[in-house]
Amino acid sequence: MGIRKFRLLMSKYGFSIAIILIELFLVFGIILYMSQIAPIIWVTLVFLISVATVIAIVNRSMSPESKVTWLIVTFVPVFGPLLYLMFGERRLSKKELKQLQELNSIAFHENNGRQLHLQLQKTDKSAYGIINALLHMDSNAEVYDHTDSQFFANGEEMWQQMLEDLKRAEKFIFLEYYIVDEGLMWDSILEVLEEKAAQGVEVKMLYDDIGCMVTLPGDYTVHLRSKGIDAHKFNKVIPRMTVAYNNRDHRKILVIDGQISYTGGINLADEYINHIERFGHWKDSGIRIDGPATQAFTRLFLMNWYINRGEISDFDQYHLENQTRSGSGLCIPYGSGPKPIYQMKVGKNVYQNLINQAEDFVYITTPYLIIDYDLTEDIKNAAMRGVDVRIVTPFVPDKKIIQLITRGAYPDLLSAGVRIFEYTPGFIHSKQMIVDDRFAAVGTINLDYRSLVHHYENAVLLYKTESIADIRQDFEDIFEVSQEIFSDTINPTWYQMIIKEVTQLFAPML
């Protein structure tokens, strides 16, 4: 057993997992006991619970794939309805409902965004449609110009620039990350954060509790607070069964003084800068935003902070006047997440709208390819229209079973003319898309159910910015070192196909 796994078992997380398992055994024990002492009542009760669960699933607003999956599970007596109760439907508490109502009233917005995107209606109707749809789906999103965007094709370069920007912070620093791990990358950042906190700079940090379960000690927030950093865990693990554990904070956001922000696939751990090797060369990407568009990232952080903490009475104190930059084009940062915070699948719909409007090419990188029927059809239809559609996935996986499911999606896509590549130097973790050299999206959103449905995510949509040329070059460099997959390249065995089909069937509930 590794040191990390042993530490996990002996930590509060291990205790919480043990308590949850005990709760499950007690529930099953009570149910089994009832079946022995009152079989007729037990059968009636199980029947009524199953019927009620089926009605709840049918009436719930979710994708058809998710409904079918949950209905199949529900037909397993006792176990199915219990599983749905635990992981199927997220219901907000009274406190959370109040927070949700307050969010819309305390968020700040700029005045020029509407005019900017309305101008597109005259000059580029397809761009107007894509951006207009995004603004309707995410109330936090806004359109910005006079903003510089700098693309980073690897974590090493982005990390060095982050350190330089952090050292110049004067007012506040916000960090929101899924994974933080002690090592060269995080330790160097923490040193600067501690220094800035001592100088009076406000430092807030939010990290996902499950994402950092095996990388940080359970009491790490206490350690950070001792250094002057207001640190908290997102969706903290406690010893009780709840569907809330399914909604993780997968975002990667750094905000400095409301002027500069970072996002992308890069977490704060050494594999992301290739200081350590886990799955061959770690290929990732990120983007630096300098200018008014950082206001949207400030809002994104504060809204998740508020959801998690239930505090911050005055959002406007962080609404600072930005220095405008000379960058051309438009930047539209946006968030995505689970219901009821987000009523629509923002990340998925943005991808679909970009694909459907493509005329020349669509290039995509994703570490996982587990997508539903309609997104699959959109990708296939684009290829059949004559669009050059290329998808890059890892050759070296971080999760072998996920790679099995990913490769299971290849034949259907290949049959429509989609070109598939696997990044041979190692593991590609970047989440980016470029369309016709006009649009690009860089962020945290994978092409899988967890990212598209369950997780809190974020990205930035770029329209005719200088950074799009760098993203295009990054794709060209990726293609050069990747192996193209053909119909006869992957020959799965019969048991691999069974595993793939079963896991794909239950993917919507994972």
JONOR-V224751 format. One record per residue. RES is the residue in one letter. PSI is psi as a letter, one per 40 degrees, with the letter a starting at -180 (NA if undefined). Layout:
RES & PSI
RES & PSI
//
This chain:
M & h
G & i
I & d
R & d
K & d
F & d
R & d
L & d
L & d
M & e
S & a
K & d
Y & d
G & d
F & d
S & d
I & d
A & d
I & d
I & d
L & d
I & d
E & d
L & d
F & d
L & d
V & d
F & d
G & d
I & d
I & d
L & d
Y & d
M & d
S & d
Q & d
I & d
A & g
P & d
I & d
I & d
W & d
V & d
T & d
L & d
V & d
F & d
L & d
I & d
S & d
V & d
A & d
T & d
V & d
I & d
A & d
I & d
V & d
N & e
R & i
S & h
M & i
S & i
P & d
E & d
S & d
K & d
V & d
T & d
W & d
L & d
I & d
V & d
T & d
F & e
V & h
P & i
V & c
F & d
G & d
P & d
L & d
L & d
Y & d
L & d
M & d
F & e
G & d
E & h
R & h
R & h
L & i
S & i
K & d
K & d
E & d
L & d
K & d
Q & d
L & d
Q & d
E & d
L & d
N & d
S & e
I & e
A & i
F & i
H & i
E & i
N & d
N & e
G & d
R & d
Q & d
L & d
H & d
L & d
Q & d
L & d
Q & d
K & d
T & d
D & g
K & d
S & d
A & d
Y & d
G & d
I & d
I & d
N & d
A & d
L & d
L & d
H & d
M & d
D & h
S & e
N & d
A & i
E & i
V & h
Y & i
D & a
H & f
T & h
D & h
S & h
Q & h
F & h
F & h
A & e
N & i
G & d
E & d
E & d
M & d
W & d
Q & d
Q & d
M & d
L & d
E & d
D & d
L & d
K & d
R & e
A & i
E & d
K & c
F & i
I & h
F & h
L & h
E & h
Y & i
Y & d
I & h
V & h
D & h
E & h
G & a
L & d
M & d
W & d
D & d
S & d
I & d
L & d
E & d
V & d
L & d
E & d
E & d
K & d
A & d
A & d
Q & e
G & e
V & h
E & h
V & h
K & h
M & h
L & h
Y & i
D & h
D & d
I & d
G & d
C & e
M & d
V & e
T & d
L & i
P & i
G & d
D & f
Y & d
T & d
V & d
H & d
L & d
R & d
S & e
K & e
G & e
I & h
D & g
A & i
H & i
K & h
F & h
N & g
K & h
V & h
I & i
P & g
R & i
M & h
T & i
V & e
A & d
Y & e
N & d
N & g
R & i
D & g
H & e
R & i
K & h
I & h
L & h
V & h
I & h
D & f
G & e
Q & d
I & h
S & i
Y & i
T & i
G & a
G & e
I & h
N & i
L & g
A & i
D & d
E & d
Y & e
I & e
N & f
H & d
I & i
E & h
R & d
F & f
G & a
H & h
W & h
K & h
D & i
S & i
G & i
I & i
R & h
I & h
D & h
G & a
P & d
A & e
T & d
Q & d
A & d
F & d
T & d
R & d
L & d
F & d
L & d
M & d
N & d
W & d
Y & d
I & d
N & d
R & d
G & f
E & a
I & g
S & d
D & g
F & d
D & e
Q & e
Y & e
H & g
L & i
E & h
N & i
Q & h
T & i
R & i
S & e
G & h
S & i
G & a
L & i
C & h
I & g
P & i
Y & i
G & i
S & i
G & a
P & i
K & i
P & e
I & d
Y & h
Q & e
M & i
K & g
V & d
G & d
K & d
N & d
V & d
Y & d
Q & d
N & d
L & d
I & d
N & d
Q & e
A & i
E & d
D & d
F & i
V & h
Y & h
I & h
T & h
T & h
P & d
Y & i
L & g
I & g
I & i
D & a
Y & d
D & d
L & d
T & d
E & d
D & d
I & d
K & d
N & d
A & d
A & d
M & d
R & e
G & e
V & h
D & g
V & h
R & h
I & h
V & h
T & i
P & i
F & d
V & h
P & i
D & d
K & h
K & d
I & d
I & d
Q & d
L & d
I & d
T & d
R & d
G & d
A & e
Y & d
P & d
D & d
L & d
L & d
S & d
A & e
G & e
V & h
R & h
I & h
F & i
E & h
Y & h
T & d
P & e
G & b
F & h
I & h
H & e
S & i
K & g
Q & i
M & i
I & h
V & h
D & f
D & e
R & d
F & i
A & i
A & h
V & h
G & a
T & e
I & h
N & i
L & g
D & i
Y & d
R & d
S & d
L & e
V & d
H & d
H & i
Y & h
E & i
N & i
A & i
V & h
L & h
L & h
Y & h
K & f
T & i
E & d
S & d
I & d
A & d
D & d
I & d
R & d
Q & d
D & d
F & d
E & d
D & d
I & d
F & d
E & d
V & e
S & i
Q & h
E & h
I & h
F & i
S & d
D & e
T & d
I & h
N & g
P & i
T & i
W & d
Y & d
Q & d
M & d
I & d
I & d
K & d
E & d
V & d
T & d
Q & d
L & d
F & e
A & d
P & d
M & e
L & NA
//
